[in-house]
Amino acid sequence: MRGAAYDRFGDVDVLTVRDDLPDPPVGPDTVLVRAHAAGVNPVDLTIRRGALAGAFPHHFPIVPGWEVAGVVEATGPAVIDFAPGDEVFGYVRRDDVQWGTTAELVPAPQRCLAHKPESLSFAEAGALPLAGLTAYQALAELLDVHEGDRVLITRGSGGVGTFAVQIAAALGAHVVTTGSAANAGYLTSLGAAEVLDHTAGPVSAQLSEPVDVLLDLVGGDTLTDAVSAVRVDPPRGVRLASVVDPGVKEHGGWYVFVHPDGGGLGELARMADAGQLRVPIARAFPLDQVRAAHELVAGGHVRGKVVVTLS
Protein backbone atom coordinates (compact mmCIF):
# COMPACT_ATOMS: atom_id res chain seq x y z
CA MET A 1 0.00 0.00 0.00
CA ARG A 2 1.18 3.52 -0.78
CA GLY A 3 0.97 6.26 1.78
CA ALA A 4 2.74 8.75 4.02
CA ALA A 5 4.34 7.41 7.20
CA TYR A 6 7.04 7.92 9.80
CA ASP A 7 9.02 5.46 11.95
CA ARG A 8 9.99 7.83 14.76
CA PHE A 9 8.84 11.09 16.27
CA GLY A 10 10.35 14.30 14.96
CA ASP A 11 10.06 17.23 12.60
CA VAL A 12 8.76 17.08 9.06
CA ASP A 13 11.90 15.29 7.84
CA VAL A 14 10.76 12.02 9.46
CA LEU A 15 7.73 11.97 7.15
CA THR A 16 8.16 9.96 3.96
CA VAL A 17 6.01 8.55 1.17
CA ARG A 18 6.28 4.77 0.98
CA ASP A 19 5.06 2.09 -1.41
CA ASP A 20 5.60 -0.83 0.97
CA LEU A 21 3.13 -0.14 3.77
CA PRO A 22 1.13 -3.24 4.76
CA ASP A 23 -2.54 -3.33 3.90
CA PRO A 24 -4.55 -2.48 7.04
CA PRO A 25 -6.68 -5.06 8.89
CA VAL A 26 -10.46 -5.02 8.56
CA GLY A 27 -12.12 -5.80 11.88
CA PRO A 28 -15.75 -6.86 12.39
CA ASP A 29 -17.03 -3.25 12.65
CA THR A 30 -14.43 -1.70 10.35
CA VAL A 31 -15.03 0.05 7.03
CA LEU A 32 -12.06 -0.06 4.66
CA VAL A 33 -12.02 3.22 2.73
CA ARG A 34 -10.06 3.84 -0.45
CA ALA A 35 -9.01 7.40 0.29
CA HIS A 36 -9.37 10.20 -2.25
CA ALA A 37 -8.43 13.04 0.11
CA ALA A 38 -7.12 13.49 3.65
CA GLY A 39 -7.25 16.70 5.65
CA VAL A 40 -4.14 18.03 7.38
CA ASN A 41 -4.57 19.58 10.81
CA PRO A 42 -2.34 20.99 13.57
CA VAL A 43 -2.98 17.86 15.67
CA ASP A 44 -1.23 15.78 12.98
CA LEU A 45 1.93 17.77 13.59
CA THR A 46 1.51 17.47 17.35
CA ILE A 47 1.28 13.68 17.06
CA ARG A 48 4.26 13.51 14.72
CA ARG A 49 6.39 15.36 17.29
CA GLY A 50 5.38 12.83 19.96
CA ALA A 51 3.44 15.29 22.11
CA LEU A 52 0.45 12.93 22.49
CA ALA A 53 2.49 9.80 23.21
CA GLY A 54 1.17 9.80 26.77
CA ALA A 55 -2.46 10.13 25.69
CA PHE A 56 -2.79 7.35 23.09
CA PRO A 57 -0.91 4.10 22.39
CA HIS A 58 1.36 4.65 19.36
CA HIS A 59 2.58 1.95 16.97
CA PHE A 60 5.15 2.59 14.25
CA PRO A 61 5.07 3.04 11.36
CA ILE A 62 2.44 5.72 11.82
CA VAL A 63 0.31 6.97 8.93
CA PRO A 64 -0.70 10.56 9.78
CA GLY A 65 -4.15 12.07 9.49
CA TRP A 66 -7.56 11.86 11.14
CA GLU A 67 -9.75 13.17 8.26
CA VAL A 68 -10.71 11.27 5.12
CA ALA A 69 -13.06 11.22 2.16
CA GLY A 70 -13.22 8.30 -0.23
CA VAL A 71 -15.08 5.21 -1.39
CA VAL A 72 -15.84 2.10 0.63
CA GLU A 73 -13.60 -0.75 -0.52
CA ALA A 74 -14.77 -3.45 1.91
CA THR A 75 -16.64 -3.83 5.20
CA GLY A 76 -16.42 -6.08 8.23
CA PRO A 77 -19.30 -8.49 8.87
CA ALA A 78 -20.87 -6.31 11.61
CA VAL A 79 -21.10 -3.17 9.46
CA ILE A 80 -24.70 -2.34 8.52
CA ASP A 81 -24.68 1.31 7.40
CA PHE A 82 -22.12 1.17 4.61
CA ALA A 83 -21.45 -1.00 1.58
CA PRO A 84 -18.69 -1.24 -1.04
CA GLY A 85 -18.98 1.62 -3.50
CA ASP A 86 -20.48 4.11 -1.03
CA GLU A 87 -18.91 7.56 -0.96
CA VAL A 88 -18.06 8.44 2.64
CA PHE A 89 -16.22 10.96 4.77
CA GLY A 90 -15.08 10.73 8.35
CA TYR A 91 -13.16 11.77 11.42
CA VAL A 92 -11.08 8.64 11.91
CA ARG A 93 -9.71 8.94 15.41
CA ARG A 94 -9.13 5.39 16.54
CA ASP A 95 -8.27 4.27 20.07
CA ASP A 96 -4.59 4.08 19.14
CA VAL A 97 -2.34 5.91 16.68
CA GLN A 98 -1.08 3.93 13.69
CA TRP A 99 -3.53 3.64 10.81
CA GLY A 100 -4.13 7.24 9.74
CA THR A 101 -5.83 8.65 6.67
CA THR A 102 -2.96 9.78 4.43
CA ALA A 103 -2.73 6.45 2.62
CA GLU A 104 -4.51 4.58 -0.15
CA LEU A 105 -6.52 2.41 2.28
CA VAL A 106 -7.93 3.60 5.61
CA PRO A 107 -9.49 1.24 8.20
CA ALA A 108 -12.25 3.28 9.82
CA PRO A 109 -14.52 2.14 12.67
CA GLN A 110 -18.06 2.62 11.37
CA ARG A 111 -18.79 5.15 14.18
CA CYS A 112 -16.28 7.49 12.53
CA LEU A 113 -18.02 7.77 9.15
CA ALA A 114 -21.05 9.18 7.36
CA HIS A 115 -22.13 9.31 3.74
CA LYS A 116 -20.34 12.08 1.86
CA PRO A 117 -22.31 15.25 1.10
CA GLU A 118 -23.35 15.13 -2.53
CA SER A 119 -22.58 18.82 -3.00
CA LEU A 120 -18.93 18.57 -1.93
CA SER A 121 -15.92 17.28 -3.82
CA PHE A 122 -13.75 14.63 -2.20
CA ALA A 123 -11.17 17.29 -1.35
CA GLU A 124 -13.80 19.45 0.34
CA ALA A 125 -15.36 16.52 2.18
CA GLY A 126 -11.92 15.35 3.33
CA ALA A 127 -11.25 18.77 4.87
CA LEU A 128 -14.50 19.00 6.83
CA PRO A 129 -14.79 16.28 9.52
CA LEU A 130 -12.36 17.20 12.33
CA ALA A 131 -12.79 20.97 12.36
CA GLY A 132 -16.44 20.78 11.36
CA LEU A 133 -17.32 18.30 14.11
CA THR A 134 -15.37 20.34 16.65
CA ALA A 135 -17.45 23.40 15.84
CA TYR A 136 -20.72 21.46 15.68
CA GLN A 137 -20.22 19.62 18.97
CA ALA A 138 -19.27 22.84 20.73
CA LEU A 139 -22.04 25.05 19.35
CA ALA A 140 -24.99 22.74 18.77
CA GLU A 141 -24.47 20.17 21.51
CA LEU A 142 -22.58 21.75 24.42
CA LEU A 143 -23.55 25.41 24.08
CA ASP A 144 -27.06 24.80 22.72
CA VAL A 145 -26.91 27.74 20.31
CA HIS A 146 -30.30 28.68 18.92
CA GLU A 147 -32.02 31.47 17.01
CA GLY A 148 -31.45 34.92 18.42
CA ASP A 149 -28.34 34.13 20.47
CA ARG A 150 -25.43 36.54 20.24
CA VAL A 151 -22.40 34.29 19.73
CA LEU A 152 -18.79 35.42 19.93
CA ILE A 153 -16.26 33.22 18.09
CA THR A 154 -12.62 34.22 18.41
CA ARG A 155 -10.32 33.71 15.38
CA GLY A 156 -13.08 33.05 12.89
CA SER A 157 -10.85 32.60 9.85
CA GLY A 158 -8.95 29.55 11.16
CA GLY A 159 -9.77 25.91 10.49
CA VAL A 160 -12.38 25.49 13.24
CA GLY A 161 -13.47 29.12 13.09
CA THR A 162 -14.37 28.90 9.41
CA PHE A 163 -16.96 26.24 10.20
CA ALA A 164 -18.01 27.67 13.56
CA VAL A 165 -19.08 30.97 12.00
CA GLN A 166 -21.16 29.16 9.37
CA ILE A 167 -22.71 26.67 11.79
CA ALA A 168 -23.66 29.37 14.30
CA ALA A 169 -25.25 31.39 11.51
CA ALA A 170 -27.12 28.31 10.27
CA LEU A 171 -28.46 27.81 13.81
CA GLY A 172 -29.93 31.33 13.66
CA ALA A 173 -27.39 33.15 15.81
CA HIS A 174 -26.10 36.71 15.48
CA VAL A 175 -22.42 35.92 14.97
CA VAL A 176 -19.63 38.18 16.19
CA THR A 177 -16.10 37.06 15.40
CA THR A 178 -12.53 38.36 15.52
CA GLY A 179 -10.02 38.56 12.71
CA SER A 180 -7.76 40.85 10.77
CA ALA A 181 -9.05 43.73 8.68
CA ALA A 182 -7.91 41.80 5.60
CA ASN A 183 -10.21 38.90 6.52
CA ALA A 184 -13.28 40.98 7.38
CA GLY A 185 -14.95 40.49 4.01
CA TYR A 186 -14.22 36.78 4.04
CA LEU A 187 -15.73 36.36 7.51
CA THR A 188 -18.81 38.35 6.53
CA SER A 189 -19.25 36.06 3.52
CA LEU A 190 -19.28 33.08 5.90
CA GLY A 191 -22.16 34.58 7.89
CA ALA A 192 -20.57 36.84 10.50
CA ALA A 193 -22.74 39.85 11.36
CA GLU A 194 -19.87 41.69 13.08
CA VAL A 195 -16.10 41.36 12.66
CA LEU A 196 -13.87 42.81 15.37
CA ASP A 197 -10.23 43.64 14.61
CA HIS A 198 -8.12 41.45 16.89
CA THR A 199 -5.28 44.00 16.68
CA ALA A 200 -7.45 46.90 17.93
CA GLY A 201 -7.43 46.07 21.62
CA PRO A 202 -9.43 43.84 23.98
CA VAL A 203 -12.45 42.16 22.47
CA SER A 204 -14.61 43.10 25.44
CA ALA A 205 -13.95 46.80 24.80
CA GLN A 206 -15.02 46.51 21.14
CA LEU A 207 -18.34 44.73 21.70
CA SER A 208 -21.43 46.93 21.40
CA GLU A 209 -23.21 44.75 23.96
CA PRO A 210 -22.56 41.49 25.85
CA VAL A 211 -22.89 38.11 24.16
CA ASP A 212 -24.86 35.03 25.20
CA VAL A 213 -22.28 32.47 24.06
CA LEU A 214 -18.52 32.36 23.65
CA LEU A 215 -16.57 29.82 21.59
CA ASP A 216 -12.88 30.45 22.24
CA LEU A 217 -10.34 29.41 19.62
CA VAL A 218 -7.39 31.42 20.97
CA GLY A 219 -7.05 30.83 24.72
CA GLY A 220 -4.89 32.64 27.26
CA ASP A 221 -5.49 36.33 27.82
CA THR A 222 -7.95 36.48 24.93
CA LEU A 223 -10.14 33.89 26.65
CA THR A 224 -9.95 35.67 30.00
CA ASP A 225 -10.93 38.98 28.40
CA ALA A 226 -13.77 37.54 26.32
CA VAL A 227 -15.29 35.71 29.29
CA SER A 228 -16.02 39.08 30.89
CA ALA A 229 -18.36 39.91 28.01
CA VAL A 230 -20.56 36.81 28.34
CA ARG A 231 -23.99 37.13 29.93
CA VAL A 232 -24.91 34.67 32.66
CA ASP A 233 -27.97 32.65 31.70
CA PRO A 234 -29.75 31.83 35.00
CA PRO A 235 -31.03 28.39 33.94
CA ARG A 236 -27.78 27.34 32.25
CA GLY A 237 -25.04 29.47 33.83
CA VAL A 238 -22.20 30.81 31.72
CA ARG A 239 -22.32 29.41 28.17
CA LEU A 240 -18.72 29.23 27.04
CA ALA A 241 -16.34 26.66 25.62
CA SER A 242 -12.75 26.54 24.40
CA VAL A 243 -11.13 24.28 21.86
CA VAL A 244 -7.58 25.26 22.83
CA ASP A 245 -7.47 26.15 26.53
CA PRO A 246 -8.46 23.66 29.28
CA GLY A 247 -8.37 26.63 31.67
CA VAL A 248 -11.86 27.48 30.42
CA LYS A 249 -13.14 25.07 33.09
CA GLU A 250 -12.03 27.55 35.76
CA HIS A 251 -14.58 29.98 34.28
CA GLY A 252 -17.36 27.37 34.37
CA GLY A 253 -17.07 26.43 30.71
CA TRP A 254 -16.33 23.31 28.64
CA TYR A 255 -13.03 22.22 27.14
CA VAL A 256 -13.82 20.63 23.76
CA PHE A 257 -11.88 17.64 22.44
CA VAL A 258 -13.83 16.43 19.45
CA HIS A 259 -15.02 12.81 19.37
CA PRO A 260 -16.00 10.71 16.34
CA ASP A 261 -19.73 10.76 15.71
CA GLY A 262 -21.52 9.63 12.58
CA GLY A 263 -24.68 11.51 13.55
CA GLY A 264 -22.83 14.80 13.81
CA LEU A 265 -21.14 14.16 10.47
CA GLY A 266 -24.57 13.53 9.01
CA GLU A 267 -25.71 16.95 10.26
CA LEU A 268 -22.67 18.58 8.65
CA ALA A 269 -23.50 16.79 5.39
CA ARG A 270 -27.10 18.04 5.61
CA MET A 271 -25.92 21.62 6.14
CA ALA A 272 -23.50 21.37 3.22
CA ASP A 273 -26.15 20.01 0.86
CA ALA A 274 -28.58 22.72 2.05
CA GLY A 275 -26.09 25.42 1.07
CA GLN A 276 -25.44 26.43 4.69
CA LEU A 277 -21.86 25.16 4.90
CA ARG A 278 -19.02 25.51 2.45
CA VAL A 279 -15.47 24.23 2.80
CA PRO A 280 -12.80 26.74 1.76
CA ILE A 281 -9.64 24.94 0.64
CA ALA A 282 -6.46 26.91 1.26
CA ARG A 283 -4.45 24.46 -0.83
CA ALA A 284 -4.55 20.84 -1.99
CA PHE A 285 -1.27 18.90 -2.27
CA PRO A 286 -0.63 15.58 -4.02
CA LEU A 287 0.63 12.78 -1.77
CA ASP A 288 4.22 13.25 -2.94
CA GLN A 289 4.13 16.75 -1.43
CA VAL A 290 2.81 15.74 1.99
CA ARG A 291 5.77 17.41 3.71
CA ALA A 292 4.86 20.72 2.10
CA ALA A 293 1.29 20.30 3.34
CA HIS A 294 2.54 19.80 6.91
CA GLU A 295 4.87 22.79 6.60
CA LEU A 296 2.04 25.05 5.42
CA VAL A 297 -0.12 24.07 8.40
CA ALA A 298 2.84 24.52 10.75
CA GLY A 299 3.30 28.08 9.53
CA GLY A 300 -0.12 29.10 10.82
CA HIS A 301 -2.31 31.90 9.42
CA VAL A 302 -3.90 29.52 6.89
CA ARG A 303 -7.33 30.70 5.75
CA GLY A 304 -9.37 27.58 5.18
CA LYS A 305 -8.18 23.97 5.14
CA VAL A 306 -5.18 22.09 3.76
CA VAL A 307 -5.69 18.68 2.16
CA VAL A 308 -3.63 15.90 0.59
CA THR A 309 -5.18 14.26 -2.45
CA LEU A 310 -4.61 10.58 -3.18
CA SER A 311 -6.46 10.21 -6.49
Secondary structure, 3 states (H helix, E strand, C coil): CCEEEECCCCCHHHCEEECCCCCCCCCCCEEEEEEEEEEECHHHHHHHCCCCCCCCCECCCECCCCEEEEEEEEECCCCCCCCCCCEEEEECCCCCECCCCCECEEEEEHHHEEECCCCCCHHHHHCCHHHHHHHHHHHHHHCCCCCCCEEEECCCCCHHHHHHHHHHHHCCCEEEEEECHHHHHHHHHHCCCEEEECCCCCHHHHCCCCECEEEECCCHHHHHHHHCCECEECCCEECEEECCCHHHHHHCCEECCCCCCHHHHHHHHHHHHCCCCCCCEEEEEEHHHHHHHHHHHHCCCCCCEEEEECC
